[in-house]
């Protein structure tokens, strides 16, 4: 194999098996895909040690992908439950899973996850630094952070969130332009604290070339983290967010020069009228790199329903240029999500992604909607359940109130508009009173 990464292969005109897998899934020409990977507008996160992976592409012209966050926290240590979430995510077709475990020795769970999952796996090494190194934050040296990055890469992690853009210049912009919510990124806040306590530059920025060397060795895609993303709608598109974004644009080009694939992470919380402009701004400043967004959440007052606020923002974002949506569950801002929360978050995010794919004219995106419409035309309920995004829930709702006639539902009964129209077009009469 005379290449290290998918990007290097693409630049050399080599079609990899991962490119072939993605092209088949997307129903596109593999040579066109190869050109997009070479240019950086598409990435294929595929660590050389993730043997169970079914490769996916993220970027312009491809279907919008979704990510599921899970992992162990100090207040909720249950590895079996987290693996149950993993299996649910895979069963519902999530293309990525991020292990955000931040408690104890996480490598055993992460290895089980990588061995099992056909979905790509992401991590945030900063979360694992204290537990992995067994040092308090102030005791960690710059080179220690790189050890954690390499440990995750060796295990088979496909992409890593690296908060390299929160350098001293970006921090100064944040301090000048006062925020309502300050820093809400967990990894970003830890790095900010380390920088302020030690007086040093962000180690992921200062030693960025060394980070890239590690990622290139294992073909890990760098997901440039948005440490200064807005944590409430009042902070969106402020000096801190834009200052960091400018740094991420420069870091994107430096990674591509090393043949390291890139994603760029984005907001956050944002009013609907700002989303499209933010997507275009990111694509321009970051040279068309794939854009990965959390939400955006379009209002701050819906705890318990933030999977909905996120889906609204995600659909707008993906229609305007975002390529990868991080799911949000109803438990966001409240607790570690349980299995049902995870399911609700996945479904909401997949709805947003699919709606955007239809709007963006992605090849074959409408096909399943047309199949659903045909099944509804025929009043074929079993066929409808087959095409539903959550067949079990759809069937449970339908069967919860028994109907006199299988071809109707309890909402309209025999006054069903579809039934009425079908009967008339078949040359039959529509009667109601005689059937009472």
C-alpha positions as a printed NumPy array, in Angstrom:
array([[  0.   ,   0.   ,   0.   ],
       [  1.832,   3.096,  -1.218],
       [ -0.329,   5.631,   0.606],
       [ -1.007,   6.492,   4.239],
       [ -4.43 ,   8.138,   4.068],
       [ -7.531,   8.217,   1.911],
       [ -6.58 ,  11.755,   0.876],
       [ -3.079,  10.752,  -0.188],
       [ -4.495,   7.848,  -2.21 ],
       [ -6.986,  10.158,  -3.893],
       [ -4.3  ,  12.692,  -4.759],
       [ -2.319,   9.861,  -6.395],
       [ -5.367,   8.689,  -8.359],
       [ -5.715,   5.469,  -6.351],
       [ -9.24 ,   4.149,  -5.731],
       [ -9.365,   2.501,  -2.294],
       [-11.839,  -0.143,  -1.159],
       [-13.326,   2.462,   1.174],
       [-13.957,   4.778,  -1.772],
       [-15.644,   1.915,  -3.616],
       [-17.877,   1.237,  -0.592],
       [-18.881,   4.896,  -0.295],
       [-19.503,   5.299,  -4.03 ],
       [-21.807,   2.264,  -4.006],
       [-23.746,   3.573,  -0.984],
       [-24.101,   7.029,  -2.521],
       [-24.83 ,   5.769,  -6.055],
       [-22.122,   7.999,  -7.543],
       [-19.105,   7.45 ,  -9.79 ],
       [-16.072,   6.393,  -7.751],
       [-13.73 ,   8.596,  -9.776],
       [-15.844,  11.655,  -9.041],
       [-15.736,  10.697,  -5.365],
       [-11.957,  10.293,  -5.526],
       [-11.601,  13.859,  -6.827],
       [-13.704,  15.194,  -3.951],
       [-11.552,  13.324,  -1.411],
       [ -8.403,  14.682,  -3.056],
       [ -9.724,  18.249,  -2.834],
       [-10.856,  17.839,   0.793],
       [-14.541,  18.564,   0.153],
       [-15.305,  14.949,   1.119],
       [-13.652,  12.897,   3.85 ],
       [-13.86 ,   9.168,   4.5  ],
       [-12.947,   8.608,   8.175],
       [-11.419,   5.115,   8.201],
       [ -8.692,   4.242,  10.689],
       [ -6.472,   1.448,   9.368],
       [ -7.199,  -0.537,  12.551],
       [-11.008,  -0.256,  12.487],
       [-11.618,  -3.619,  10.825],
       [-15.396,  -3.764,  11.4  ],
       [-15.974,  -0.412,   9.662],
       [-18.431,   0.004,   6.805],
       [-16.97 ,   3.183,   5.319],
       [-19.036,   6.353,   4.915],
       [-18.302,   9.608,   3.154],
       [-19.005,  13.04 ,   4.604],
       [-19.149,  16.108,   2.405],
       [-20.732,  18.   ,  -0.45 ],
       [-22.905,  16.033,  -2.866],
       [-23.329,  13.12 ,  -0.436],
       [-26.158,  12.194,   1.917],
       [-26.198,  14.045,   5.239],
       [-24.76 ,  11.812,   7.942],
       [-25.611,  11.731,  11.654],
       [-23.545,  11.111,  14.766],
       [-24.646,   9.624,  18.09 ],
       [-22.88 ,  10.689,  21.306],
       [-22.617,   8.286,  24.23 ],
       [-20.144,   7.222,  26.892],
       [-19.468,   6.777,  30.588],
       [-19.641,   9.617,  33.087],
       [-18.585,   9.684,  36.72 ],
       [-22.21 ,   9.904,  37.869],
       [-23.45 ,   7.06 ,  35.666],
       [-21.13 ,   4.1  ,  35.177],
       [-22.942,   1.363,  33.265],
       [-21.   ,  -0.164,  30.377],
       [-23.771,  -2.583,  29.419],
       [-26.229,   0.277,  29.005],
       [-23.808,   2.197,  26.809],
       [-23.334,  -0.865,  24.589],
       [-27.122,  -1.122,  24.33 ],
       [-27.115,   2.459,  23.024],
       [-24.401,   1.512,  20.535],
       [-26.466,  -1.379,  19.188],
       [-29.545,   0.842,  18.904],
       [-27.567,   3.48 ,  17.005],
       [-26.32 ,   0.871,  14.545],
       [-29.797,  -0.638,  14.114],
       [-31.25 ,   2.767,  13.205],
       [-28.509,   3.44 ,  10.682],
       [-26.444,   6.085,  12.477],
       [-23.267,   6.536,  10.458],
       [-21.076,   7.604,  13.386],
       [-20.769,   7.096,  17.123],
       [-18.694,   9.31 ,  19.386],
       [-17.425,   7.867,  22.653],
       [-17.368,  10.835,  25.018],
       [-16.466,   8.802,  28.102],
       [-14.776,  10.98 ,  30.69 ],
       [-14.46 ,   8.703,  33.699],
       [-11.825,   6.169,  34.688],
       [-10.016,   3.89 ,  32.249],
       [-12.074,   4.148,  29.09 ],
       [ -9.892,   2.091,  26.758],
       [-11.673,  -1.23 ,  27.382],
       [-15.103,   0.131,  26.457],
       [-13.65 ,   1.995,  23.481],
       [-11.98 ,  -1.168,  22.168],
       [-15.254,  -3.115,  22.444],
       [-16.983,  -0.306,  20.596],
       [-14.413,  -0.287,  17.772],
       [-14.438,  -4.079,  17.458],
       [-18.244,  -4.183,  17.196],
       [-19.274,  -1.092,  15.299],
       [-19.64 ,  -0.804,  11.503],
       [-20.276,   2.92 ,  12.14 ],
       [-17.271,   5.226,  12.251],
       [-16.015,   5.995,  15.745],
       [-15.03 ,   9.393,  17.054],
       [-13.535,  10.58 ,  20.329],
       [-12.395,  13.756,  22.074],
       [ -8.962,  12.896,  23.513],
       [ -9.102,  15.927,  25.812],
       [-11.973,  14.278,  27.724],
       [ -9.828,  11.233,  28.424],
       [ -6.621,  13.053,  29.328],
       [ -7.051,  13.259,  33.103],
       [ -8.174,   9.631,  33.503],
       [ -5.656,   8.229,  31.011],
       [ -2.689,  10.151,  32.397],
       [ -3.804,   9.973,  36.04 ],
       [ -2.785,  13.601,  36.479],
       [ -4.71 ,  16.669,  37.504],
       [ -5.194,  19.285,  34.78 ],
       [ -2.466,  21.626,  36.011],
       [  0.067,  18.765,  36.156],
       [ -0.402,  17.743,  32.516],
       [  2.413,  18.736,  30.183],
       [  1.963,  19.664,  26.519],
       [  3.494,  16.404,  25.301],
       [  1.114,  14.43 ,  27.539],
       [ -1.863,  15.514,  25.458],
       [ -0.233,  14.03 ,  22.36 ],
       [  0.159,  10.67 ,  24.128],
       [ -3.62 ,  10.47 ,  24.529],
       [ -4.157,  11.299,  20.845],
       [ -1.793,   8.493,  19.841],
       [ -3.404,   6.011,  22.23 ],
       [ -6.835,   6.641,  20.679],
       [ -5.402,   6.435,  17.158],
       [ -3.717,   3.09 ,  17.861],
       [ -7.028,   1.647,  19.071],
       [ -8.752,   2.375,  15.763],
       [-10.636,   5.654,  16.267],
       [-11.698,   7.047,  12.878],
       [-12.007,  10.74 ,  13.733],
       [-11.021,  12.896,  16.68 ],
       [-12.251,  16.245,  17.851],
       [ -9.139,  18.335,  18.412],
       [ -9.732,  21.83 ,  19.78 ],
       [ -6.715,  23.379,  18.059],
       [ -8.381,  26.662,  17.119],
       [ -8.73 ,  28.097,  20.622],
       [ -5.312,  29.727,  20.631],
       [ -4.287,  32.857,  22.481],
       [ -5.552,  35.146,  19.679],
       [ -9.017,  33.551,  19.767],
       [ -9.118,  33.754,  23.566],
       [ -8.33 ,  37.477,  23.431],
       [-11.257,  37.997,  21.051],
       [-13.51 ,  36.096,  23.461],
       [-12.403,  38.229,  26.396],
       [-12.898,  41.51 ,  24.527],
       [-16.422,  40.636,  23.364],
       [-18.273,  39.702,  26.561],
       [-20.599,  36.71 ,  26.297],
       [-23.777,  35.774,  28.068],
       [-22.719,  32.098,  28.376],
       [-18.91 ,  32.156,  27.999],
       [-17.39 ,  28.779,  26.925],
       [-19.79 ,  25.803,  26.829],
       [-17.524,  23.304,  25.059],
       [-16.28 ,  20.787,  27.632],
       [-12.979,  20.221,  25.827],
       [-12.661,  23.903,  25.054],
       [-13.194,  24.9  ,  28.672],
       [-10.549,  22.442,  29.882],
       [ -8.008,  23.775,  27.397],
       [ -8.917,  27.368,  28.267],
       [ -8.4  ,  26.581,  31.946],
       [ -5.059,  24.872,  31.247],
       [ -3.87 ,  27.809,  29.133],
       [ -4.909,  30.373,  31.738],
       [ -3.413,  28.433,  34.661],
       [ -0.094,  27.675,  32.949],
       [  0.26 ,  30.766,  30.778],
       [  1.067,  28.508,  27.81 ],
       [ -0.299,  28.328,  24.287],
       [ -2.855,  25.65 ,  23.437],
       [ -0.695,  22.511,  23.005],
       [ -2.855,  21.233,  20.131],
       [ -2.148,  24.511,  18.309],
       [  1.509,  24.875,  19.311],
       [  2.325,  21.27 ,  18.368],
       [ -0.221,  20.945,  15.575],
       [  2.291,  19.413,  13.16 ],
       [  3.04 ,  16.627,  15.651],
       [ -0.701,  16.004,  16.042],
       [ -0.989,  15.712,  12.263],
       [  1.923,  13.261,  12.145],
       [  0.075,  10.959,  14.535],
       [ -3.238,  11.222,  12.699],
       [ -1.603,  10.625,   9.319],
       [  0.066,   7.427,  10.551],
       [ -3.301,   5.78 ,  11.298],
       [ -5.457,   7.718,   8.812],
       [ -7.493,   9.457,  11.494],
       [ -9.647,  12.339,  10.275],
       [ -9.227,  15.504,  12.334],
       [-12.496,  17.093,  13.384],
       [-11.451,  20.628,  14.206],
       [-13.418,  21.39 ,  17.351],
       [-15.366,  24.589,  17.94 ],
       [-14.306,  25.379,  21.481],
       [-15.87 ,  28.839,  21.208],
       [-19.195,  27.754,  19.756],
       [-22.199,  29.721,  21.04 ],
       [-23.963,  28.111,  23.99 ],
       [-27.036,  30.324,  23.706],
       [-28.618,  32.137,  20.795],
       [-27.49 ,  35.506,  22.163],
       [-23.816,  34.531,  21.671],
       [-24.035,  33.311,  18.079],
       [-21.857,  34.783,  15.326],
       [-19.845,  36.792,  17.853],
       [-16.163,  37.728,  17.785],
       [-15.071,  34.59 ,  19.661],
       [-16.857,  32.199,  17.318],
       [-15.643,  33.945,  14.147],
       [-12.104,  34.448,  15.458],
       [-11.784,  30.726,  16.127],
       [-13.32 ,  29.9  ,  12.739],
       [-10.602,  31.923,  11.006],
       [ -7.975,  29.882,  12.848],
       [ -9.741,  26.65 ,  11.825],
       [ -9.561,  27.691,   8.182],
       [ -5.773,  27.99 ,   8.379],
       [ -5.5  ,  24.692,  10.28 ],
       [ -7.589,  22.971,   7.601],
       [ -5.072,  23.856,   4.895],
       [ -2.157,  22.748,   7.063],
       [ -3.799,  19.344,   7.578],
       [ -4.527,  18.888,   3.882],
       [ -0.892,  19.678,   3.085],
       [ -0.029,  16.613,   5.232],
       [ -2.756,  14.506,   3.525],
       [ -4.784,  14.424,   6.753],
       [ -8.543,  14.499,   6.165],
       [-10.517,  17.278,   7.85 ],
       [-13.955,  18.072,   9.187],
       [-14.751,  21.411,  10.8  ],
       [-17.169,  21.635,  13.712],
       [-19.755,  24.382,  14.058],
       [-22.441,  25.855,  16.325],
       [-24.115,  25.371,  18.711],
       [-27.102,  27.55 ,  19.551],
       [-28.29 ,  29.928,  16.833],
       [-31.468,  31.698,  15.765],
       [-32.908,  30.367,  12.518],
       [-32.256,  33.553,  10.559],
       [-28.481,  33.265,  11.147],
       [-27.972,  29.597,  10.236],
       [-27.712,  29.756,   6.436],
       [-25.251,  32.654,   6.576],
       [-23.103,  30.782,   9.099],
       [-22.955,  27.694,   6.884],
       [-21.816,  29.754,   3.897],
       [-19.29 ,  31.635,   6.024],
       [-17.794,  28.403,   7.338],
       [-17.529,  26.861,   3.878],
       [-15.82 ,  29.992,   2.565],
       [-13.35 ,  30.452,   5.422],
       [-12.582,  26.722,   5.713],
       [-12.161,  26.143,   1.972],
       [-15.129,  23.827,   1.489],
       [-14.152,  21.292,   4.143],
       [-17.008,  19.08 ,   5.396],
       [-18.967,  20.846,   8.141],
       [-20.115,  19.036,  11.3  ],
       [-22.759,  20.815,  13.41 ],
       [-24.252,  20.245,  16.838],
       [-27.84 ,  21.311,  16.222],
       [-27.91 ,  24.242,  15.888],
       [-30.519,  24.628,  18.625],
       [-32.841,  27.416,  17.514],
       [-34.194,  28.381,  20.931],
       [-32.918,  28.059,  24.497],
       [-36.205,  27.419,  26.348],
       [-37.015,  23.796,  25.491],
       [-35.196,  21.494,  27.946],
       [-36.771,  18.083,  27.551],
       [-37.52 ,  18.825,  23.879],
       [-34.113,  19.845,  22.568],
       [-34.116,  16.988,  20.059],
       [-36.825,  19.037,  18.317],
       [-35.056,  22.406,  18.567],
       [-31.947,  20.69 ,  17.218],
       [-33.745,  18.956,  14.353],
       [-35.219,  22.264,  13.193],
       [-31.784,  23.885,  13.142],
       [-30.112,  20.798,  11.699],
       [-32.501,  20.64 ,   8.749],
       [-31.846,  24.308,   7.931],
       [-28.092,  23.878,   8.382],
       [-27.858,  20.787,   6.188],
       [-29.929,  22.446,   3.477],
       [-27.511,  25.394,   3.57 ],
       [-24.271,  23.378,   3.436],
       [-23.673,  21.356,   6.616],
       [-22.748,  17.738,   5.896],
       [-22.817,  15.992,   9.266],
       [-25.317,  16.414,  12.111],
       [-24.584,  15.555,  15.72 ],
       [-27.775,  14.323,  17.309],
       [-29.279,  15.969,  20.367],
       [-31.528,  14.042,  22.752],
       [-34.453,  15.188,  24.942],
       [-32.036,  14.888,  27.878],
       [-29.695,  17.604,  26.551],
       [-28.813,  20.118,  29.305],
       [-30.487,  17.85 ,  31.892],
       [-28.802,  14.437,  32.347],
       [-26.945,  11.594,  30.67 ],
       [-29.464,  10.266,  28.103],
       [-31.056,   6.868,  28.657],
       [-31.721,   4.375,  25.863],
       [-35.095,   5.883,  24.97 ],
       [-33.59 ,   9.389,  24.878],
       [-30.97 ,   8.099,  22.459],
       [-33.652,   6.653,  20.205],
       [-35.617,   9.914,  20.172],
       [-32.459,  11.86 ,  19.366],
       [-31.487,   9.531,  16.522],
       [-34.936,   9.681,  14.919],
       [-35.124,  13.481,  15.138],
       [-31.662,  13.854,  13.64 ],
       [-32.354,  11.381,  10.833],
       [-35.55 ,  13.255,   9.948],
       [-33.559,  16.49 ,   9.691],
       [-30.839,  14.86 ,   7.593],
       [-33.295,  13.171,   5.228],
       [-35.374,  16.317,   4.8  ],
       [-32.227,  18.223,   3.85 ],
       [-31.171,  15.513,   1.383],
       [-34.531,  15.856,  -0.379],
       [-34.175,  19.654,  -0.505],
       [-30.591,  19.357,  -1.794],
       [-31.56 ,  16.981,  -4.59 ],
       [-29.314,  14.157,  -3.41 ],
       [-29.674,  11.235,  -5.881],
       [-32.466,   8.814,  -4.898],
       [-33.238,  10.693,  -1.659],
       [-36.932,  10.961,  -2.582],
       [-37.326,   7.305,  -3.542],
       [-38.439,   6.038,  -0.144],
       [-40.892,   8.958,   0.249],
       [-42.422,   8.052,  -3.106],
       [-42.693,   4.435,  -1.997],
       [-44.452,   5.579,   1.168],
       [-46.848,   7.696,  -0.89 ],
       [-47.639,   4.716,  -3.122],
       [-48.339,   2.561,  -0.067],
       [-50.635,   5.242,   1.382],
       [-52.431,   5.516,  -1.946],
       [-53.153,   1.792,  -1.731],
       [-53.981,   2.046,   1.995],
       [-51.5  ,  -0.776,   2.508],
       [-50.548,  -0.412,   6.149],
       [-47.946,  -3.174,   6.247],
       [-46.198,  -1.532,   3.314],
       [-46.349,   1.85 ,   5.083],
       [-44.733,   0.402,   8.198],
       [-41.972,  -1.047,   6.001],
       [-40.959,   2.428,   4.796],
       [-41.43 ,   4.23 ,   8.124],
       [-38.305,   5.574,   9.794],
       [-39.49 ,   3.879,  13.02 ],
       [-41.702,   0.95 ,  11.928],
       [-42.315,  -0.298,  15.467],
       [-43.673,   3.015,  16.719],
       [-45.832,   3.519,  13.62 ],
       [-47.392,   0.067,  13.986],
       [-47.941,   0.52 ,  17.729],
       [-49.781,   3.821,  17.157],
       [-51.942,   2.363,  14.409],
       [-52.921,  -0.719,  16.381],
       [-53.527,   1.093,  19.673],
       [-57.088,   2.01 ,  18.6  ],
       [-58.683,  -0.901,  16.679],
       [-60.622,  -0.01 ,  13.538],
       [-63.663,  -1.639,  11.969],
       [-62.054,  -1.77 ,   8.56 ],
       [-58.361,  -2.564,   8.117],
       [-57.924,  -0.096,   5.27 ],
       [-58.7  ,   2.938,   7.451],
       [-57.334,   4.396,  10.671],
       [-59.23 ,   5.608,  13.734],
       [-58.777,   9.277,  12.799],
       [-61.114,   9.374,   9.766],
       [-62.574,   5.874,   9.631],
       [-64.648,   5.393,   6.492],
       [-64.456,   9.121,   5.79 ],
       [-60.8  ,   8.646,   4.861],
       [-60.075,  10.98 ,   1.932],
       [-57.855,   8.425,   0.216],
       [-60.509,   5.702,   0.496],
       [-63.241,   8.043,  -0.794],
       [-61.215,   9.169,  -3.811],
       [-60.085,   5.641,  -4.661],
       [-63.68 ,   4.375,  -4.628],
       [-64.92 ,   7.169,  -6.903],
       [-62.069,   6.7  ,  -9.386],
       [-62.86 ,   2.976,  -9.424],
       [-66.422,   3.811, -10.467],
       [-67.945,   2.853,  -7.119],
       [-70.375,   4.718,  -4.876],
       [-69.487,   6.196,  -1.51 ],
       [-72.121,   5.618,   1.153],
       [-72.041,   6.134,   4.896],
       [-75.54 ,   6.075,   6.415],
       [-76.45 ,   2.664,   4.984],
       [-73.325,   1.238,   6.568],
       [-74.116,   2.445,  10.091]])
